[in-house]
Amino acid sequence: MSLNSIFQYFVPKDRKFFPLFEKASGNLINLGEALNELVHTNDLNRKTELTKNIEDFEHVGDDITHQIFLEMGKNFITPFDREDIHALASAIDDIADFIHGSAARMQLYKITDNTVPVQKLSELILQGCQDLHKAVCELKNLKNIRVITDSCVRINSMENQADYVFDRAVADLFEYEQDAKLIIKYKEILSALETATDKCEDAANVLETILVKNA
């Protein structure tokens, strides 16, 4: 190994990690927007197209997560603790996975009715993705700590709203829906959507941990 290679190994790779995190969180917005359109359109062809788009965006997210983990292995010095880099990358990847899982279930279960709870949870997911991206974009300098903390507060509030929507929706399913198959299908979809909001909160918690350690 050359002296230059050894030197590069010890140089902090801020130029690597932060752009990758911003790409990952920006990709979540793509996923959230596609999901939101999916649950608001009645065009079956468009639904199929959007479901495929969501799958493609999820694969993009997987690639970015893989790149982040590769950079951790290649670099001795990182912009913040390795466990926090891993936790944040994993939380972002989990959000993408559950958005994709929600859309896939809608297609597999042949769900065409856009129910209000499904729409509301999708809107909350998009809101969480937007707030998360806003916070992630401030990580590179930590000068606008208030932007990050405010985004985390909004994500926590969003997750609380999602819990209420989910619980109310499931209660209504059991009370008013007579078709047992539909109850199972919608409960599975609602659960995946609600879990996506939980993962947004997990990512926000990691951001708050990074702030405590580095502010």
Stockholm file with secondary structure:
# STOCKHOLM 1.0

chainA/1-215         MSLNSIFQYFVPKDRKFFPLFEKASGNLINLGEALNELVHTNDLNRKTELTKNIEDFEHVGDDITHQIFLEMGKNFITPFDREDIHALASAIDDIADFIHGSAARMQLYKITDNTVPVQKLSELILQGCQDLHKAVCELKNLKNIRVITDSCVRINSMENQADYVFDRAVADLFEYEQDAKLIIKYKEILSALETATDKCEDAANVLETILVKNA
#=GR chainA/1-215 SS CCHHHHHHHHSCCHHHHHHHHHHHHHHHHHHHHHHHHHTTCCCHHHHHHHHHHHHHHHHHHHHHHHHHHHHHHHCSCCSSCHHHHHHHHHHHHHHHHHHHHHHHHHHHTTCCCCCHHHHHHHHHHHHHHHHHHHHHTTTTTCCCHHHHHHHHHHHHHHHHHHHHHHHHHHHHHHHHCCCHHHHHHHHHHHHHHHHHHHHHHHHHHHHHHHHHHHC
#=GC SS_cons         CCHHHHHHHHSCCHHHHHHHHHHHHHHHHHHHHHHHHHTTCCCHHHHHHHHHHHHHHHHHHHHHHHHHHHHHHHCSCCSSCHHHHHHHHHHHHHHHHHHHHHHHHHHHTTCCCCCHHHHHHHHHHHHHHHHHHHHHTTTTTCCCHHHHHHHHHHHHHHHHHHHHHHHHHHHHHHHHCCCHHHHHHHHHHHHHHHHHHHHHHHHHHHHHHHHHHHC
//
